[in-house]
Structures are given as C-alpha cells and as structure tokens.
C-alpha cells in the first residue's frame, strides 16, 4: 500500500544539486509529485534530512533554450541508488528545522 499523499508522475529530467551554496552533483529525476521528487543518485551519499537546492533543467522542444528552476528540498528517504526528496516552502509540506551544527557534511575537506 502506497503511503504517499500525492500522486506521482514519471519524468526524465536532469537535476543539479547544491548544498550550502556548493554544487554537489547532477542526477536524474525518476518521478515527481507536488510534494516531492525521487532522484536517481548513483554514487552520491545523501543522508536523510539533508537540505538541498534542486535545479531542474527544463528544455523547450521547439527551441534550444534550457531553463533552470530552483526548488529547496530535504532528503526524506535514502535507498541504494536514490533518494526521495520532500519540497520545502510548499504550504502542504512539513518542514524540518535544522541547526547549522547538526547538518551532515557531504564533501568533507581533508585536513
């Protein structure tokens, strides 16, 4: 039985990820709803509750123009090969509060 609040639609869209203003990588969106998205994240470790900015690369078939659409989201579910992201700022979406010292480090710098 599905536990989702909103229906999902299959998509094939490139998404660029940013964490604290730093580019993390590129992945593909598999399905999308008004409350979130599932991203195929081969090789990326994105822990649960990580806040990210998602940049959806949307093209127009009648021209060569690609537009980036930015959405803030939080990792709601992490499984091997992908993550379920919950959009922030949607009035129907519960947001989690994060303290800066409790955020995971995605790209730790070597000392």
N, C-alpha and C positions, 0 to 999 in steps of 0.2 A: 504494500500500500504506500503510495506517494505521500510524503509529509509536506509537500510544497504548498504555499498559499496561492501562488500564481502560476498559470500555465507557462510552459517553456516552449520556445520555438527553436528549431535547429538553425544554426548560422555557420558561416565560414568567413570569419573576419580576422584580420591581423590586429593584435592589441599590443601596445608598448606599455611597459610597466615602469613606474617611477616610485621610489621610496625616499622620503625626506629630501626631495629635490634632485636626487641622483637616479639616472637611468639604471634599471635593474636588468632589463632584457626585453625580448619580444616573444610572444606566444600566439596561439590561435584560440579564438572563442569557438566553442562547440555548440552551446545552446544559450539562450538569452530569455529573460523574463523582465517584467517591470521592476522586480525587486533584486535581481542579481544576474550573474553570468557564471558559466563553468568554463574555465580556461585549461587548455592542454599545456602543461608546463614541463616538458621533458627536460630533465637535468637541473631544474631550479628547485631549491629548497625554500618554500614559503610557509613558515609556521602559522598555525591558527592564530587569529586575532591580529595579524599584521595589517596595518593600514597602508593602502597603496593608492596612487593615482593611476587610472587606466586611460590610455589614449587609444580610442578606436579609430582605425584608419578606414574611412568610408569613401569609396570611389563612385564616380558617376559614369555609367556605361556609355553615355553619349559624348563624354569628353575625357581628357586625360587628367582631370583635376581630382586630387585626393584630399579630403578634409579630415583633420584630426578632431575628435570630440572627446573632451576630458570629463571623466567621472571619478569621484572618490569612492573607494570601496574597502571592505575589510574581509580578510580571509575567514570564511565561516566554516569551511571543511577542507581538509587536505588529505588526498589519497595519492598513492603512487601514480605519477604521470599527470596529475591535475589538481586544481583547486576550485572550490565553489566560493564565489565572491558575493558578498552582500553589499548592495549600493548604499552609500551614506547620503544624507540630505533629502531622501525621499520621505515624505510625511508618514508613509505607511511602514517605514523601516526603523527598527530599533537600532539606535547607535550605541556602541560601547565607548566608554570613556577610557582614555589611556594616559598614563603619566609618562613623560619622556624617558624616565629611567627604567620603565618596565617594558619598553618596546624591544623586540628582538633585533639583533644585528644581522642583516642579510649579507653584507660584504665586509666582514671584519678585516681591518688592516693589520698586516703583520708588523710586529714591533722590531 
